[in-house]
Amino acid sequence: MWWSKKPQPPASEPVSKAEQKRLKKKCVAPLKALQSCKRANPGLPLAYARLESRVTECYAEVIAPQQALAFKECYLQKTEEQEHPDYAANDCQMYVAAMQNALKERGCDPLQ
């Protein structure tokens, strides 16, 4: 019977081209910093890993706000506990992955 089926969650709609364009404009500073760092450090992904996290967070603040907030809370907590903010970012990688997955589910990957 129809009521015995589990309800399916609504499919996330892909991010529109207009929204992607608006996000690119909003996140221009971290995007440019990432591009410059990649050019200066080819083949050294650890050199720009934090910038990739920042770009992802910038997009996720709009597209996946819950995941972005969870990352931000983790980052702030770890920053208070440690001397260097890059270590805090490393400790929060599972939250970065959650933001990236949420963006990809919506068809938006700023790191591509």
Secondary structure, 3 states (H helix, E strand, C coil): CHHHCCCCCCCCCCCCHHHHHHHHHHCHHHHHHHHHHHHHCCCCHHHHHHHHHHHHHHHHHHHCHHHHHHHHHHHHHHHHHCCCHHHHHHHCHHHHHHHHHHHHHCCCCCCC
